[in-house]
Amino acid sequence: MRQPFTFRNAFILLLVLSLFSACQSRVMHIPAAEPVFYDQGFSGFSDIEIESEEQLFYLGPEAKAFVASTVAPLKKKTDQMEALVKAIFDRSKLNLLYQGDANTNANDTFHFQAANCLSMSIMTYALATEAGFDVDFQEVIIPEYWTRRSGFSLLNGHINLKILAPPEPNVFVFKNRGYQVDFDPQSSRRGLPKKVVGKQAILSMFYNNKGADAILRHDYVSAYAYFREAVLLQPKFHSAWINLGILYRLSGHFPQAERVYRYALVLKPESLTAMENLAYLYTFMGRETEAEQMLEIVENRRNSNPYYHVNLGEQELERKHWDQALTHFRTALSLDRNKHEVYFGLARVYFEIGELRQSERYLKLAKNKTRNRHDEEKYQRKLAFLSSL
């Protein structure tokens, strides 16, 4: 299996308000039949137009013509597959840039100049299927990894694609040739387990992303409509259940939020994110002793995760607590010296405290560690800005 085409960034899987954590031993398992929806709290949710599977994977005439013109000059299916993968990610043809909140269907992603990982994967699936290739979505089982957006912590999951050429007539193949198309080139993820997921799971992930975006813009009715649809489509999608709980908490529906968090822990008892959000809810309910006990347990489990410290460092940066931020980024660096986000965090802190030489040094290291053109260009622009100072 060849893997020559890789790009950066994972789809947004969870929305996390990471201040408190929860403990599994204090979770009360509830039966699946117990009501978890609260329709009366989100009047008008049924009027929200939710994209169908057909709409999500639809390709217009121009996109189909792009596929045809790419593969038509080649006879061998393997050559066609290679040409299509190259063409999809050729910036001169599609000029796609990563944008975390760009959740678009296949056809819109083809025409727009920005998309997130999930949308690019959906587009690639549709284009490859149009070309006649066998395509599977694969969910990569990754450790907790956060990014920050609009003051929220976003816990990211990850998917990639496996594309295989169909058998050639009268040709015996000893081993199928294909591509694993991945939008995150981090070598640390190559050995992680993967599982094939169907289009229904991808559709549910898309709804979850749309719901998270709606929360960020405080459109709680739309968020409810999307999270509700996500879990109806995939009842064991614990990430969407957690987001639904966050939505209930933000809307002041505390009993419903607790019920949903507990149900998410039924589905995945080891989910630190569900535990964390349950503890955060307990602080609003005046159950601070329980919250503190849960926080201590989960924090101990997370301390070995560099992304956990990156996330805490970014929170301290937002609060302008430079010393605390520096401590977290240094801890992250001691745990993993290969993540560009860690070096960028250090560069930001040193810039804020006026140590420009150190800031430049860590920006250069961040640029060297990333394999994504968009991030490289971002770091280069920042280096140019530092030089101008």
Buried (B, 14 or more C-beta within 10 A) or exposed (E): EEEEBBBBBBBBBBBBBBBBBBBBEBBEEBEEEEEBBBEEBBEEBEEBEBBEEEBBBBBEEEBBEBBEEBBEEBEEBBEBBBBBBBBBBEEEEBEBBBBBBBBBBBBBBBEBEBBBBBBBBBBBBBBBBBBEBBBBBBBBEBEBBBBBBEEBBBBBBBBBBBBBBEEEEEEEEEEEBBBBBBBBBBEEBEEEEBEEBEEEBBBBBBBBBBBBBBBBEEBBBBBBBBBBBBBEBBBEBBBBBBBBBBBBBBBEBBEBBBBBBBBBBBBBEEBBBBBBBBBBBBBBBEBEEBBBBBBEBBBEBBEEBBBBBBBBBBBBBEEEBBEBBBBBBBBBBEBBEEBBBBBBBBBBBBBBEEBBEBBBBBBBBBBEBBBBBBBBEBBEEBBEEBEEE
